[in-house]
């Protein structure tokens, strides 16, 4: 009887130990997860504190809002003059080496801010603050925000071609159009050229 009682007691004790072990494992895992998340939050908070001093935090937020609005405006409005958008004018400046688009950018950026437009191939322009010429994107004092702008433009413009048929009848002499000799009543063909589309990223920086 004593031996049977001991076996029963031992078995009962072993059976009751397993749930407690599982619970401890869950608690340890949860504790490690919470510790990891707290570590991430602390590191992120320290990064924000070091990168953006508290005294200039609101200047940074305002500068970022201006940069986002500028990128949106350039892609959704037109300066006129045959350009479908400010982005198209900027793309033409990049291809031609000009900077006319920067005069348009100045209209959207408050005068106390400096700005810079940089393409992969070159810096299109860099303008200082109108209030303080010492504030530039190379020597800003409070905040600098750089926003990427995706440009899409034709590297080779499309050519709609021409119609080889006109008010000519069969039997008439051949004529020349766009440097190509056309014989009357020849089978027509398409000389439409779709062009080539080029894409690139331009960085626009707003600084104060």
URNOR-V812690 format. One record per pair of residues at least 12 apart in sequence whose C-alpha atoms are under 8 Angstrom apart, sorted by the first residue. I is the first residue (numbers start at 1). GAP is how many residues later the second one is. Records with the same first field share a line. If there is no record, write none. Layout:
BEGIN
I=GAP + GAP
END
This chain:
BEGIN
56=86 + 87
59=83 + 84
60=82 + 83 + 84 + 85
63=80 + 81 + 82 + 143 + 144 + 145
64=81 + 142
66=43 + 140
67=78 + 79 + 80 + 137 + 138 + 139
68=79
70=35 + 38 + 39
71=76 + 78
74=12 + 13
75=12
79=25
86=15 + 18
87=64
88=63 + 64 + 65
89=12
91=60 + 61 + 62
93=31
94=25 + 30
97=27
98=26
99=25 + 26
102=15 + 22 + 23
111=18 + 19 + 20
112=17 + 18 + 19 + 20 + 96
113=15 + 16 + 17 + 22 + 93 + 94 + 95
114=12 + 13 + 14 + 15 + 16 + 21 + 22 + 23 + 92 + 93 + 94
115=12 + 13 + 14 + 21 + 22 + 89 + 90 + 91 + 92
116=21 + 88 + 89 + 90
117=85 + 86 + 87 + 88
118=84 + 85 + 86
119=82 + 83 + 84
120=80 + 81 + 82
129=79
135=72 + 73
136=71 + 72
137=68 + 69 + 70 + 71
140=67 + 68
141=67
142=65 + 66
143=64 + 65
144=61 + 62 + 63 + 64
145=60 + 61 + 62
146=57 + 58 + 59 + 60
147=56 + 57 + 58
148=53 + 54 + 55 + 56
149=52 + 53 + 54 + 55
150=49 + 50 + 51 + 52
151=48 + 49 + 50 + 51
152=45 + 46 + 47 + 48
153=44 + 45 + 46
154=41 + 42 + 43 + 44
155=40 + 41 + 42 + 43
156=39 + 40 + 41
157=37 + 38 + 39
158=34 + 35 + 36 + 37 + 38
159=33 + 34 + 35 + 36
160=31 + 32 + 33 + 34
161=29 + 30 + 31 + 32
162=29 + 30
164=18 + 24 + 25
165=19 + 20 + 23
168=16
169=15 + 16
170=14 + 15
171=13
172=12
END
